[in-house]
């Protein structure tokens, strides 16, 4: 995106549940509220990194500058209340300015924990920054930094807070994590104070497979104990498709608060759940979206668009059990024609009901999940 050309204004589309009341709230109330408060400027100057329980971690789109600008390179923002808390980027963490870093492997990430997660010392939220660069070397470790604040400060108001990062903490990673990389297209999953990342390792090709293979595991970090661990993926015949790639996998959480792994095999999605005991995996469901996805093709679907042969995961909710997919692909040879479309066709899959529904996204706007307990938040707020 051209730095001199501001990004499009933020918009909210109700993905799940798709009730008229929820859609009306996001489109007719929340979006206008954000547009007339500090959020309008924030969502132009900053890009979203991660979100949880109604809070969003933002980072300034262009990190050049000094002074006050450096002290506000990041922000924790509550779109529902308009409150925001500013903090600098962590100084000792490798900072990748190139926005296309995910195209060839991401080595750092941020995770957000809120008061409802517990174990954050009584604060309202905690931001964890993890640097994975040394996994690609012989140091065999992960560097973590934690930023915690005891209260949010209202954006632009008196006493608006700025907070410093805590000390750099180096944690020895599990042996499985040596030379591994972070899955670039799904966020960290936070459950009971433990952060989970899907990792993959490129295995050198052999004589019989000149394309090479990838191996996978889940790297964990217990925020309270400050320890790292590892979880194996489901094993056994048919657990993972032959030649499975990291793009076939998506780490999430179930509505019941269990670790969930979605595995794509062509147009079928296997949903695996980690039991509360934390030992092994159980197959929860196998969902074939082929026929349903074809029925979602709009009547005005251009002839150069068609259904993909393999499920393409975009993102997922934390507690809703909803997964956002990109079901359609366009012919790159007709790129100029495709770019004339102002919208992109996505689909939301409810893992529990297996219902697939089409969602329209405005073109050039980043897909970013924002999930809240709407009923609880509205009850807690006197006015909106």
C-alpha positions, -999 to 999 in steps of 0.1 A, spaced: 0 0 0 13 35 -9 23 53 23 9 86 9 -25 69 3 -44 62 35 -60 28 40 -98 24 37 -120 34 66 -126 6 91 -158 -14 86 -175 -42 106 -193 -71 90 -212 -96 113 -197 -130 104 -212 -151 131 -239 -153 143 -255 -138 112 -287 -125 129 -303 -92 119 -297 -78 154 -260 -86 155 -255 -73 119 -274 -41 127 -253 -35 159 -219 -38 141 -228 -19 109 -252 7 123 -238 14 158 -203 1 163 -188 13 129 -203 48 133 -191 50 169 -156 41 159 -157 66 130 -166 96 152 -142 88 181 -104 83 183 -108 49 166 -111 66 132 -76 79 134 -62 49 151 -74 24 125 -58 46 98 -25 50 114 -23 15 129 -27 -20 117 -42 -49 138 -19 -76 151 -41 -97 174 -73 -94 194 -90 -111 224 -121 -105 245 -130 -73 227 -95 -57 229 -73 -53 198 -35 -49 197 -24 -24 171 9 -14 156 17 18 138 18 11 101 51 30 95 76 29 123 99 57 113 102 87 136 113 94 172 102 110 204 65 106 213 60 87 180 82 59 193 65 58 226 32 51 209 42 26 182 18 1 196 -17 4 211 -42 -17 229 -76 -5 218 -112 -12 229 -136 -3 200 -166 -7 222 -156 19 247 -131 40 226 -104 35 253 -68 29 243 -34 24 259 -2 32 241 32 15 244 64 14 224 76 -15 203 98 -39 223 134 -26 218 152 -60 220 128 -79 198 137 -82 162 114 -58 143 104 -67 107 93 -36 89 86 -54 56 49 -60 57 53 -90 34 75 -109 59 48 -135 63 53 -146 27 86 -163 36 82 -171 73 74 -151 104 98 -153 133 80 -131 159 44 -127 171 23 -110 198 -3 -126 220 -29 -109 242 -42 -121 275 -70 -103 294 -83 -103 330 -107 -131 323 -78 -154 314 -63 -150 349 -27 -152 359 -18 -117 347 -12 -102 382 -45 -84 385 -40 -62 354 -66 -55 328 -45 -71 300 -11 -84 292 7 -83 259 33 -110 252 59 -105 224 77 -137 213 109 -136 191 114 -169 172 145 -159 153 169 -179 173 150 -211 166 165 -209 131 200 -208 145 218 -230 169 207 -211 200 177 -234 204 157 -209 224 128 -185 223 129 -149 236 98 -136 253 90 -101 266 59 -93 286 41 -59 289 14 -56 316 -7 -27 326 -30 -24 356 -57 -3 339 -67 11 306 -64 48 299 -90 67 279 -78 78 245 -70 115 245 -81 119 281 -62 131 311 -38 106 323 -37 86 291 -10 60 299 21 49 282 38 18 294 73 3 292 81 -33 284 93 -57 310 127 -73 308 136 -97 281 132 -134 291 149 -162 274 132 -196 276 147 -228 263 124 -242 237 114 -279 233 138 -299 211 110 -303 185 112 -265 179 148 -265 166 149 -249 132 111 -245 131 91 -216 119 58 -200 130 27 -208 109 22 -173 93 -15 -174 88 -31 -181 122 -29 -163 155 -16 -177 187 -43 -196 207 -45 -187 244 -61 -211 268 -59 -210 307 -28 -187 306 -10 -209 281 -1 -196 246 0 -221 217 17 -216 183 16 -239 153 51 -245 141 66 -262 110 100 -274 99 111 -279 63 125 -314 58 151 -318 30 138 -337 0 149 -372 -6 154 -393 -37 118 -403 -38 103 -369 -30 119 -340 -47 94 -316 -33 104 -322 3 81 -325 34 71 -305 64 69 -316 100 47 -300 125 42 -294 163 26 -269 186 49 -248 207 35 -237 241 44 -211 267 29 -209 302 29 -172 310 26 -178 348 53 -204 351 75 -189 323 81 -224 308 79 -236 272 67 -270 260 55 -289 229 24 -308 217 24 -333 190 -2 -332 162 -27 -361 158 -10 -393 147 -21 -424 129 -33 -433 94 -53 -405 78 -48 -380 106 -29 -357 83 -32 -359 45 -3 -372 24 22 -344 17 5 -322 43 16 -285 41 14 -259 68 -13 -242 47 -35 -273 53 -35 -267 90 -52 -241 113 -49 -239 151 -79 -226 170 -100 -231 201 -134 -247 205 -165 -230 221 -159 -252 251 -124 -238 256 -104 -268 242 -74 -266 218 -86 -274 183 -68 -283 151 -85 -280 117 -69 -302 90 -78 -296 53 -78 -325 29 -91 -311 -4 -126 -298 4 -129 -318 37 -120 -304 71 -112 -327 100 -117 -311 134 -95 -325 161 -99 -316 198 -74 -318 226 -91 -334 257 -92 -315 290 -66 -339 304 -42 -327 277 -33 -361 265 -37 -369 228 -64 -358 204 -99 -370 195 -116 -366 161 -146 -343 166 -160 -340 131 -152 -343 94 -169 -316 74 -172 -318 36 -178 -282 23 -177 -291 -14 -214 -292 -22 -223 -264 1 -196 -241 -12 -207 -246 -48 -242 -236 -37 -228 -203 -24 -215 -193 -58 -234 -160 -65 -253 -157 -98 -230 -129 -109 -198 -149 -102 -174 -140 -130 -164 -168 -154 -127 -164 -143 -136 -173 -107 -141 -209 -94 -141 -230 -63 -107 -239 -49 -95 -275 -48 -82 -273 -13 -97 -254 17 -80 -221 23 -82 -209 60 -84 -172 66 -90 -169 104 -112 -182 132 -130 -170 163 -117 -176 198 -149 -190 214 -176 -190 186 -164 -221 168 -166 -201 135 -139 -205 108 -135 -180 80 -125 -195 46 -116 -182 12 -135 -207 -11 -130 -191 -45 -100 -184 -67 -96 -161 -97 -77 -166 -129 -45 -146 -125 -43 -141 -163 -74 -119 -160 -60 -100 -131 -70 -66 -145 -106 -77 -149 -106 -93 -114 -94 -61 -98 -124 -43 -111 -145 -61 -85 -151 -41 -53 -158 -71 -31 -143 -105 -22 -164 -136 -15 -156 -153 17 -174 -180 37 -180 -186 74 -181 -222 87 -198 -230 120 -178 -261 131 -206 -272 155 -236 -270 131 -215 -275 99 -234 -246 84 -215 -227 57 -225 -191 49 -212 -166 23 -198 -133 36 -189 -104 14 -158 -84 23 -149 -50 8 -118 -52 -14 -84 -41 -1 -96 -43 36 -77 -68 57 -97 -97 71 -93 -95 109 -115 -113 134 -130 -92 162 -150 -113 187 -169 -101 218 -194 -113 243 -219 -88 230 -246 -95 256 -223 -92 285 -207 -60 271 -240 -43 265 -252 -51 300 -220 -37 315 -223 -4 295 -247 22 307 -248 40 273 -231 34 240 
